[in-house]
Amino acid sequence: MIGTYLTLALVCACLIVWPQETQAVLTSVSLKIQLYILNYRMKFMAWRIHRSLRRDMIKHFGSDMPPFEWVDLWDRDR
């Protein structure tokens, strides 16, 4: 509980002493968190679509493998 108050006091002190720099740091942290959440969501959606394609391939063609291979979103080459 005291750690929370100390962190809040530190952030408030930084906002008073260095308002623009503190706001820039907090904004960049927020954007990085949003980017990680978006990446994990895209990774899960791609896996779910691949799983659905495999299920449809088995149902319609009797083959377990779709015509492409699953590659993790973060392991792809640029």
Summary of the structure (lengths in Angstrom):
residues: 78
radius of gyration: 22.4
end to end distance: 44.8
largest distance: 67.1
contacts: 144
relative contact order: 0.07
helix: 79%
strand: 0%
